[in-house]
Amino acid sequence: AQKVTQAQTEISVVEKEDVTLDCVYETRDTTYYLFWYKQPPSGELVFLIRRNSFDEQNEISGRYSWNFQKSTSSFNFTITASQVVDSAVYFCASSGGNNRKLIWGLGTSLAVNP
Amino acid sequence: DTAVSQTPKYLVTQMGNDKSIKCEQNLGHDTMYWYKQDSKKFLKIMFSYNNKELIINETVPNRFSPKSPDKAHLNLHINSLELGDSAVYFCASSQTVMAYYGYTFGSGTRLTVV
């Protein structure tokens, strides 16, 4: 069965600090997909990234970067030089190749303080 | 134009009432979903429809009834509302019935039952 674990329930940092949000996944599928979503205080769920199991290259988008490591079944998310606007709940999710629904982690609540 | 729009954004109602939430997507996606997010931010899938056909029907009280008149619309009707139904309900859509494309979410409907 698939499972996504976000062990960090809450993280609090001071602005400009770097912060890494951990995501560990479990799957028996050889083809699978991993996602990160952001839920800011305003409540909407915003797609950040989608990664397939055949692409282990790290991804960088501005201050955001993602580290996918199959050896440790992890898909971690790093925010560099965090800002107050990064305060949100971040969800990691996965889907096997033939799954009809995403498997969600419980989310990590990130507070970036001025 | 909003990609996935749901109305109303807020809904406050008394126990025992019946209420509906509407959702529309203009992305041309085949599949639509209803999710419930509780106070602890846990995301739980309720239903999904693919081209008007019910695909996923999780363990949800039968007071909840989804209806999809066409693939661009998915509504949720709730009978005899209970206090425990208070939550944020998200509509989402996906390109196909397979979840590996990820979802586009609506902005959510915050339901409060008093």
Chai-1 contact restraints between the chains, C-beta under 6 A:
chainA,res_idxA,chainB,res_idxB,connection_type,confidence,min_distance_angstrom,max_distance_angstrom,comment,restraint_id
A,Y33,B,Y100,contact,1.0,0.0,6.0,A-B,restraint_1
A,F35,B,G102,contact,1.0,0.0,6.0,A-B,restraint_2
A,G43,B,G108,contact,1.0,0.0,6.0,A-B,restraint_3
A,E44,B,S107,contact,1.0,0.0,6.0,A-B,restraint_4
A,L45,B,F105,contact,1.0,0.0,6.0,A-B,restraint_5
A,F47,B,G102,contact,1.0,0.0,6.0,A-B,restraint_6
A,R50,B,G102,contact,1.0,0.0,6.0,A-B,restraint_7
A,V89,B,K41,contact,1.0,0.0,6.0,A-B,restraint_8
A,S95,B,A99,contact,1.0,0.0,6.0,A-B,restraint_9
A,S95,B,Y100,contact,1.0,0.0,6.0,A-B,restraint_10
A,N99,B,A99,contact,1.0,0.0,6.0,A-B,restraint_11
A,R100,B,V97,contact,1.0,0.0,6.0,A-B,restraint_12
A,R100,B,A99,contact,1.0,0.0,6.0,A-B,restraint_13
A,K101,B,I45,contact,1.0,0.0,6.0,A-B,restraint_14
A,K101,B,A99,contact,1.0,0.0,6.0,A-B,restraint_15
A,L102,B,A99,contact,1.0,0.0,6.0,A-B,restraint_16
A,W104,B,L43,contact,1.0,0.0,6.0,A-B,restraint_17
A,G107,B,K41,contact,1.0,0.0,6.0,A-B,restraint_18
